[in-house]
Amino acid sequence: MRVMLVGQQWLGAQALVALLRAGHEITFAAAPPGDRLSEAAIAAGVRTANPGHLLPAGWVPEGTELIVAAHAHCYITAGARQRARHGAIGYHPSLLPRHRGRDAIRWAIHMREAITGGTVYWMTDKADAGPIIRQGWCHILPADDAAALWRRELGPMGLCLLVAAVDDVAAGTASRLPQDEALATWEPAFDRPPLKRQR
């Protein structure tokens, strides 16, 4: 499978290594300069550059079969998704459709939930809302903060789910389970300033 990888940090770098080890070809790695993913790409001989906050179709190399978003903070446009033969998939650290949005882990802890998980889904124009390919779950321990839960459970889970999902797409067995919109939640970023009250 010819994969374009879009992402950053630990998950992006580990996804690149794991996908190469699984026999997939990385056509390009879109990542911030100096990031772990861009450094891993350079070490592996994979072309890399930073698209910024938007990935247009022109950034997707000819012959790319799948775009994989691994801790991506850039919007993958419809044109970019259409340029890849199978579209784009991404990992979200929640049991979608619950906790769509940027701070899914922090909201699960803030709401005192006992269980959370991770989801690999087909990317669409609506954030975190595409059909589900794979999911996994884990317990939230009483002492967990977002960083601890990510390191112990949700980061490693995301890596395993992403590689398995790419294998599914390559084999033609990837599922497309629609998300139930009646169960969907969207929470704002924790660092967003509160709305001011109208007088």
FENWONOR-V969205 format. One record per pair of residues at least 6 apart in sequence whose ideal C-beta (glycine too) atoms are under 6 Angstrom apart, sorted by the first residue. I is the first residue (numbers start at 1). J is the second residue. Records with the same first field share a line. If there is no record, write none. Layout:
I=J, J
This chain:
1=24, 65, 66, 166, 170
2=25, 27, 63, 64, 65
3=19, 24, 26, 66, 68
4=27, 28, 60, 64, 67
5=16, 26, 29, 68
6=30, 69, 72
7=37, 70, 71, 72
8=31, 32, 35, 37, 71
9=36, 71
11=70, 71, 155, 158
12=31, 37, 70, 71
13=36, 37, 40
14=159
15=70, 162
16=40
18=163
22=163
26=46
27=61, 64
28=47, 61
29=37, 41, 46, 48
30=51
31=37, 38, 48
32=50
33=50
38=48
41=48
51=59, 74
53=74
54=75
55=74, 76, 80
56=77
57=79, 80, 83
60=80, 83, 84
64=84
65=85, 86
66=84, 86, 169
67=84, 88
68=89
69=90
70=162
76=88, 123
81=87, 88
86=169
88=123
89=120, 122, 165
90=123
91=120, 158, 162
92=119, 128
93=104, 105, 118, 154
94=104
95=117
96=119, 179
97=179, 183, 184
98=185
99=107, 108, 185
100=128, 186
101=186, 187
102=189
103=189, 190
105=146, 149
106=146, 190
107=187
108=116
113=140
114=140
115=137
116=140
117=135, 136, 137
118=136, 154, 157, 158, 161
119=132, 135
120=133, 134, 161, 162, 165
121=130, 132
122=130, 131
123=130
124=130
129=179
131=176, 177, 178
132=177
133=165, 174, 175
134=161, 164, 165
136=157, 161
138=153
168=174
